[in-house]
Amino acid sequence: MQEIFIIGIGMTRFGRWPDSDVKSLTRMSVSEAIADAGIKLDAIEAAFFANATQGHMEGQDMIRGQIALRAMGIASIPVVNVENACASGATAFQLAVASLKAEEYEIVLAIGAEKMLSNDKGRTLSAFEGAWDVATQEANQHRLLELGAGIQPPPGTVTEKPYSVFIDVYAAFARHHMWRYGTTQRQLAAVCAKNHGHSVHNSRAQFRRPYTIEEVLAAAPIAFPLTLPMCSPVSDGSAAVVLASAAGMKRLGIGAARAVRVLATVLQSGSDRRPDQPQLHCTVRAATRAYEAAGIGPADVSVAEVHDATAMGEIIQTENLGFCPFGYGGPIAERRETSLGGRLPVNPSGGLESKGHPIGASGLAQLHELVLQLRVEAGARQVQNARIGLAENGGGLIGIEEAAAVVTILGK
């Protein structure tokens, strides 16, 4: 089977881009990725374009990729439009890798772009409401309230300001975790303070202000136990990755010095498991398959980027990925094991909490960070002796877990 490599990466700064649209954001990241790969635009044989919200925000419900890419001169090639909620970017990458392994193409592009910020805040926040079963909204909410019933939110710890429905989802997950394992709000704050500290060194991050644990705890409440800095912002942005098979690299004369090998990438859907069955979580299943395909285990991972739409997300996913036993995601963060310089740095980019979360681009931005780390090009946030990088990107909600999860493992 063909070996697959990442040969080029590109990414905009995440945040507010009031004068840019999906087309211009796409152009920026793709142009950077093409230049980074050292190839010409016409070398791209197929593209996989991830976007989740342009239909809701602008009414562009179809052919988003063809429109965005045609505007920058990419035409007459197959373009696949990918939507998998917040896992759209990683799903586009997984499909790109599969197409290369099938030897359909030799050089392909995975791209994610979102323009989510708007003067209409209600429209922006409601973009997330389509990421669960809209026909059963009351049942969805009831199930989540039951999940978090073991911990009663103290008075004054839920904001009256509008926020995404998925913050309530993560708040319910957090209260369940607190009830089941004894996780504390301070441990959530430790995750948050770590990630905001990492983002200080990332010029592409939306927020670059450091926080202490005490500042996180004292910040404005959103939905207990989550405070504002623990929650990812709404963002505009784009990220792109150029991939090649070994045959494609040879044909174009691309050297392997800066190429990063794709050891595994696995897409997994969720299931109707019970809350007391975390071992059946879709991310656990995806990670198990990915480790097997890569021929490694959790202890071999040097650096990880995980889907921390809130600080609770990082705690859950570090457990699901086998970096610690269930219930220990909070303690390892509090002990700084997941900080730069710790046993296993997690989210050196700053994570979604501070780097930003333009839905379709987030999964590819994780890979952008891992490639920088494995190339030893991450500057002040460089993880020492990084040889294996893992990314976990989840999207949507069905039942009590993500509808989709992608785990990708990269190596030098």
Secondary structure, DSSP 8 states (H G I E B T S, - for coil): ---EEEEEEEE---B--TT--HHHHHHHHHHHHHHHHT--GGG--EEEEE-SSHHHHHS--S-HHHHHHHTTT--SS-EEEE--GGGHHHHHHHHHHHHHHTTS-SEEEEEEEEE---S-HHHHHHGGGGGS-GGGHHHHHHHHHHHTTTS---TT-B-SS---HHHHHHHHHHHHHHHHH---HHHHHHHHHHHHHHHTT-TT-S------HHHHHHS-EEETTEEGGGB----EEEEEEEEEEHHHHHHHT--SSS-EEEEEEEEEE-----TT-GGG-HHHHHHHHHHHHHT--GGG--EEE---SBHHHHHHHHHHTTSS-TT-HHHHHHTTTTSTTSSS-B-TT-HHHHH---HHHHHHHHHHHHHHHHHT--GGG--TT--EEEEEEEE--BTTB-SEEEEEEEE-
